[in-house]
Amino acid sequence: MGKRVQRRRVSPLRRVAKILYGLLVALSAVVVVLYVFLIVLRKEPTMAPTPAPPPVGSAVPDSGGSVVANGLVRKDKTYTVLLTCPDATSGNADSIMVAMYDTINQKAGLVSIPRDTLVQGESPNGNRYYKINSSYHYGIDELKEMVSQLLGIPIDYYVAIDVDTFPKLVDMVGGVDFEIPVYMDYDDPTQDLHIHFQRGMTHLDGQEAMEVCRFRHNNAGKVQVAYSDVERTQTQQKILTLIAQKVLSQPDNIPGYINLIAENVETDLSLGEMLWFVEPALKFDLGSDLSTATLPGDGTVTYKGIEWCYELYPDQVLEILNEMLNPYTTPITEDMIQILQK
């Protein structure tokens, strides 16, 4: 009889090592595929043409990739985005902000435009309006154009997030810790809106964060508090900043955030353009590289019978624009903006 060949027993440790090695190879393959997939999908964002009132001219890319239009040169890889939250009941914009992001120098500005800002608006069908939030009633393109003319800068993209999606985003990041600035006691059964918060630090889930952002004043007969539209926009900015900090601190979850935005948010950013912003955004320091402001003005103005209009202060607005939102290589000047005054 021939000799029986004895197989060497594989130790449990070696078996585990082989399994782990196989998993590592498979995982590496997945990472490579995803990386190639993202590289293929990524698309560098484009820049919008310069708005009126500067002289009409065509926009063409220069050798550095920036846009030259009407004698104005865009900073390379610097983009502007309109952020808004529609009011489902009125059809107007409840919140209006403009963000500027210089991806090369890692600087960004976030500026709120009070919703009652006085404008000389005319819709495509000829209806006139005098508060900027009413422009959204005629579509996002109307709001985008009005903001562009008001500030004298091109708006490259817009993001409109509704009151149903905003809470989902906040819940995805695990909520936010926020200091409620004033006592809030407001109910509006017609909108199923109920806002009840004591002043002070508290943890907000998605629904609660949305309620705090929407608060304007307490119901009649309740304790009244001093809370201006400027303070309201500051609250919204702070909560958005807290959300952004959490998003950037959780890079593994960014695909989920992008998916939420792609499926639930109205935007003209393509998926490829969203992915392009991921790489520079992960290097961004919100604590030192983000500046925020609200356009200053007088919110007690009556214009053509319309009460509580917010009349902007041109000199102060120009200062903020040049510090935080200017996408050009030269300063924004007074003749470039369209601020309506009584």
C-alpha positions in Angstrom: 0.0 0.0 0.0 1.2 3.5 -0.8 1.9 6.0 1.8 -1.1 8.2 2.9 -0.4 11.8 2.3 -1.1 13.8 5.4 -2.5 17.3 4.9 -1.1 20.0 7.0 -3.8 21.5 9.2 -4.3 25.2 8.7 -4.2 27.1 11.9 -7.3 29.1 12.8 -5.1 32.2 13.0 -3.9 31.7 9.4 -7.5 31.0 8.2 -8.7 34.3 9.8 -5.8 36.1 8.1 -6.7 34.7 4.7 -10.3 35.8 5.2 -9.2 39.3 6.2 -6.9 39.5 3.3 -9.6 38.5 0.9 -12.0 41.1 2.4 -9.2 43.8 2.2 -8.7 43.0 -1.5 -12.4 43.2 -2.2 -12.8 46.4 -0.2 -9.8 47.9 -2.1 -11.4 47.0 -5.4 -14.7 48.7 -4.3 -12.8 51.8 -3.2 -11.0 52.0 -6.6 -14.2 51.5 -8.5 -16.0 54.2 -6.4 -13.0 56.6 -6.9 -13.0 56.1 -10.6 -16.8 56.5 -10.6 -16.6 59.8 -8.7 -13.8 61.1 -11.0 -15.9 60.3 -14.1 -19.0 61.9 -12.6 -17.4 65.0 -11.2 -18.0 68.1 -13.2 -16.5 71.5 -12.6 -19.3 74.1 -12.1 -19.8 76.8 -14.6 -20.1 80.6 -13.9 -23.2 82.6 -14.7 -23.0 85.8 -16.9 -22.7 89.2 -15.4 -26.1 90.8 -14.6 -27.3 94.2 -15.7 -26.9 97.2 -15.3 -23.3 97.1 -16.6 -23.1 97.5 -20.4 -24.1 94.5 -22.4 -21.2 92.2 -23.4 -20.6 88.6 -24.1 -19.0 86.3 -21.5 -16.1 84.1 -22.5 -13.6 82.1 -20.5 -10.1 83.6 -20.2 -6.9 81.6 -20.1 -7.2 81.2 -16.4 -10.7 79.7 -16.5 -12.4 82.8 -15.0 -15.2 84.6 -16.9 -14.8 88.0 -18.5 -18.0 89.9 -19.1 -18.7 93.6 -19.6 -15.2 94.4 -18.6 -15.5 92.5 -15.3 -13.4 89.5 -14.6 -14.5 86.6 -12.3 -12.2 85.2 -9.7 -11.1 81.7 -10.8 -13.2 78.9 -9.2 -15.3 81.2 -7.1 -19.0 80.6 -7.1 -22.2 82.1 -5.9 -25.3 80.2 -4.7 -28.8 81.5 -3.9 -30.3 79.6 -0.9 -34.0 79.9 -0.2 -36.7 78.2 1.8 -40.2 78.6 0.3 -43.3 79.3 2.3 -45.8 76.7 1.1 -48.8 78.7 2.3 -48.1 82.0 0.7 -45.9 80.8 -2.2 -43.3 83.4 -1.3 -39.8 82.9 -0.1 -39.6 82.6 3.7 -35.8 82.9 3.8 -33.3 84.3 1.3 -29.5 84.0 1.5 -26.6 84.2 -0.9 -23.3 82.3 -0.4 -20.0 82.9 -2.1 -17.3 80.2 -2.1 -13.7 80.9 -3.2 -12.5 77.3 -3.5 -8.9 78.3 -4.2 -8.4 80.6 -1.2 -10.9 78.7 1.0 -12.9 81.7 1.8 -16.7 81.9 2.0 -19.4 84.4 2.8 -23.0 83.9 3.7 -25.3 86.9 3.5 -29.0 87.1 4.4 -31.4 89.3 2.5 -34.4 90.2 4.7 -37.5 88.9 3.1 -39.3 92.3 3.1 -36.4 94.0 1.3 -37.8 96.8 -0.9 -37.5 96.2 -4.7 -39.1 97.3 -7.9 -40.3 94.0 -9.2 -42.3 93.1 -12.2 -43.2 89.4 -12.9 -43.1 87.9 -16.4 -46.9 88.4 -16.6 -46.7 92.1 -15.7 -47.7 92.0 -12.0 -45.7 94.4 -9.8 -44.4 93.6 -6.4 -42.3 95.5 -3.9 -40.9 93.0 -1.4 -38.2 90.6 -2.6 -39.8 87.5 -1.1 -42.8 87.9 -3.5 -40.5 87.3 -6.5 -40.5 83.6 -5.6 -44.2 83.5 -6.2 -43.4 83.7 -9.9 -40.7 81.0 -9.8 -37.2 80.4 -8.7 -35.8 82.1 -11.9 -37.6 85.3 -11.0 -36.1 85.3 -7.5 -32.6 84.4 -8.9 -32.8 87.3 -11.3 -34.1 89.8 -8.8 -31.3 88.9 -6.3 -28.7 89.2 -9.0 -29.9 92.7 -10.0 -30.2 93.8 -6.4 -26.6 92.8 -5.5 -24.9 93.4 -8.9 -23.4 89.9 -9.0 -24.2 86.8 -11.0 -25.9 84.0 -9.2 -24.4 80.8 -10.5 -26.7 78.3 -8.8 -29.7 78.1 -6.5 -30.8 75.7 -3.8 -34.4 75.7 -2.6 -35.1 73.5 0.4 -38.7 73.1 1.6 -40.0 72.8 5.1 -40.3 69.0 4.8 -36.7 68.4 3.7 -34.9 70.7 6.1 -35.9 68.6 9.2 -34.7 65.4 7.4 -31.2 67.0 6.9 -31.0 68.1 10.5 -32.0 64.6 11.7 -29.4 63.0 9.4 -26.6 65.0 11.1 -28.0 64.0 14.6 -29.6 67.3 15.4 -27.8 70.5 16.6 -27.1 72.2 20.0 -28.4 75.7 19.8 -29.0 78.6 22.1 -32.5 79.9 21.7 -32.2 83.7 21.6 -35.7 84.6 22.9 -38.8 83.1 24.4 -40.9 81.6 21.6 -44.6 81.0 21.9 -46.5 80.8 18.6 -49.2 78.7 17.1 -50.7 78.7 13.6 -53.1 75.8 13.1 -53.6 76.7 9.4 -49.9 75.8 8.8 -49.8 73.1 11.5 -47.0 75.3 13.0 -46.4 75.2 16.7 -43.4 76.9 18.2 -42.7 76.7 21.9 -39.2 77.2 23.3 -37.7 78.8 26.4 -34.6 80.9 26.0 -31.3 79.1 26.4 -29.2 76.3 25.2 -31.1 73.2 24.0 -30.7 70.3 21.6 -32.9 70.6 18.5 -34.0 67.8 16.3 -35.1 68.4 12.7 -38.6 69.5 13.3 -37.6 71.8 16.2 -34.8 73.4 14.2 -37.2 74.2 11.4 -39.6 75.7 13.9 -36.9 78.0 15.4 -35.8 79.1 11.9 -39.4 80.0 11.0 -40.2 81.9 14.2 -41.0 85.7 13.8 -43.1 86.7 16.8 -45.3 85.4 19.6 -49.1 85.2 19.3 -51.1 88.2 20.3 -51.9 88.1 24.0 -48.7 86.3 24.7 -45.5 87.7 26.2 -44.0 89.8 23.4 -40.3 89.8 22.7 -38.0 92.1 20.6 -37.0 89.9 17.7 -36.3 91.7 14.4 -36.1 90.2 10.9 -32.3 90.8 11.1 -32.1 88.7 14.3 -34.3 86.0 12.6 -31.8 85.8 9.7 -28.9 85.6 12.2 -30.6 82.6 13.9 -31.0 80.9 10.5 -27.4 81.5 9.6 -26.2 80.1 12.9 -28.3 76.9 12.5 -27.1 76.4 8.9 -23.5 76.8 10.1 -24.0 74.2 12.8 -25.5 71.8 10.2 -22.6 72.4 7.8 -20.1 71.8 10.6 -21.7 68.4 11.3 -21.8 67.5 7.6 -18.1 68.3 7.1 -17.2 66.4 10.3 -18.9 63.2 8.9 -17.2 62.7 5.5 -18.3 59.1 5.4 -22.0 60.2 5.4 -21.5 62.8 2.6 -22.9 60.4 -0.1 -26.1 60.2 1.9 -26.4 64.0 2.2 -25.8 64.4 -1.5 -28.5 61.8 -2.2 -31.0 63.6 0.1 -30.3 66.9 -1.7 -30.5 65.3 -5.2 -33.9 63.6 -4.4 -35.6 66.3 -2.2 -34.1 69.7 -2.9 -34.8 71.9 -5.9 -31.5 72.9 -7.4 -29.8 73.5 -10.8 -26.6 71.9 -9.5 -26.0 68.6 -11.2 -24.9 65.5 -9.3 -21.4 65.9 -10.9 -21.2 69.5 -9.8 -22.2 68.6 -6.2 -19.4 66.0 -6.2 -16.9 68.5 -7.4 -17.5 70.7 -4.4 -16.9 67.8 -1.9 -13.1 67.8 -2.2 -12.6 71.6 -1.5 -15.4 71.6 1.1 -13.6 68.9 3.2 -10.6 71.3 3.6 -12.8 74.2 4.6 -12.7 75.6 8.2 -16.1 77.0 9.1 -14.7 78.5 12.2 -12.2 80.8 10.5 -13.0 80.9 6.8 -16.7 81.7 6.8 -18.1 85.3 7.2 -21.8 86.0 7.8 -23.9 89.1 7.7 -27.4 90.4 7.1 -27.9 93.3 4.7 -28.6 96.4 6.9 -31.6 98.7 6.4 -34.8 100.1 7.8 -37.7 97.7 8.2 -40.4 100.3 9.0 -40.8 101.9 5.6 -44.1 102.2 3.8 -43.9 102.3 0.0 -46.9 102.8 -2.3 -49.2 101.7 0.5 -47.2 98.6 1.3 -46.2 98.6 5.0 -43.1 97.2 6.7 -40.9 97.3 3.7 -37.1 96.9 4.4 -35.2 99.7 2.8 -31.5 98.8 2.3 -28.6 101.2 3.2 -26.5 101.3 0.0 -23.2 102.3 1.5 -23.3 99.5 4.1 -24.6 97.0 1.6 -21.7 97.7 -0.7 -19.2 97.2 2.1 -20.7 93.8 2.9 -20.8 92.8 -0.8 -17.2 93.5 -1.3 -16.1 91.8 1.9 -18.2 88.7 1.6 -19.9 88.1 -1.8 -17.7 89.7 -4.5 -16.9 87.1 -7.2 -15.0 89.7 -9.2 -11.3 90.6 -9.2 -12.3 94.3 -8.9 -14.7 96.0 -6.4 -18.4 96.1 -6.8 -19.5 99.8 -7.2 -22.7 101.6 -6.5 -23.7 101.8 -10.2 -23.7 98.0 -10.3 -26.3 97.4 -7.6 -30.1 98.2 -7.9 -31.3 99.3 -4.4 -34.7 100.9 -4.4 -35.2 103.8 -2.0 -38.3 106.0 -1.3 
